[in-house]
Amino acid sequence: MSQGERDKLRVLLKYWVEHNREHSQEFREWAEKARASGEAEVAAELLEAVRAMEKTTRILSRSLQRLEEA
């Protein structure tokens, strides 16, 4: 991978991590709204999506760390 590609990937990983964090927060907010309006199953599924998004974010963060250490 060229230095230019490494630089671009670093920028993309930072963006993806932040973007996922924002989405996770939004999913949590909507899960609470769904729960409050009696949609317990929808709320549970949204929280499942949050957990999956957080796992993805951890993986992306590790990738970014490895790239920055190299």
C-alpha positions in Angstrom: 0.0 0.0 0.0 1.4 3.4 -0.9 1.9 6.1 1.7 -1.0 8.1 0.1 -3.3 5.1 0.5 -2.2 4.6 4.1 -3.0 8.3 4.8 -6.4 8.0 3.1 -7.2 4.8 5.1 -6.2 6.5 8.3 -8.6 9.3 7.6 -11.3 6.9 6.6 -10.9 4.8 9.7 -11.1 7.9 11.9 -14.3 9.0 10.1 -15.9 5.5 10.3 -15.2 5.2 14.0 -16.7 8.6 14.8 -19.6 8.0 12.4 -20.4 4.7 14.1 -20.3 6.2 17.5 -22.8 8.8 16.4 -25.1 6.2 14.9 -24.9 4.1 18.1 -26.0 7.0 20.2 -28.9 7.7 17.8 -29.9 4.0 17.9 -30.0 4.1 21.7 -32.2 7.2 21.7 -34.6 5.6 19.3 -34.6 2.4 21.3 -35.6 4.4 24.4 -38.4 6.1 22.4 -39.6 2.7 21.1 -39.5 1.2 24.6 -41.4 4.1 26.1 -44.1 3.7 23.5 -44.6 0.0 24.2 -42.4 -1.3 21.3 -40.2 -3.5 23.5 -39.2 -5.9 20.7 -38.2 -3.0 18.4 -36.2 -1.5 21.3 -34.5 -4.8 21.9 -33.6 -5.1 18.2 -32.2 -1.5 18.1 -30.1 -2.3 21.2 -28.8 -5.4 19.4 -27.8 -3.2 16.5 -26.0 -0.9 19.0 -24.0 -3.8 20.3 -23.1 -4.9 16.7 -22.2 -1.4 15.8 -20.0 -1.0 18.9 -18.2 -4.3 18.1 -17.6 -3.0 14.6 -16.3 0.3 16.0 -13.9 -1.6 18.3 -12.5 -3.5 15.3 -12.1 -0.4 13.3 -10.4 1.3 16.2 -7.9 -1.6 16.5 -7.3 -1.3 12.8 -6.6 2.4 13.1 -4.3 1.8 16.1 -2.3 -0.8 14.2 -2.0 1.5 11.2 -0.8 4.3 13.3 1.8 2.1 15.1 3.2 0.8 11.8 
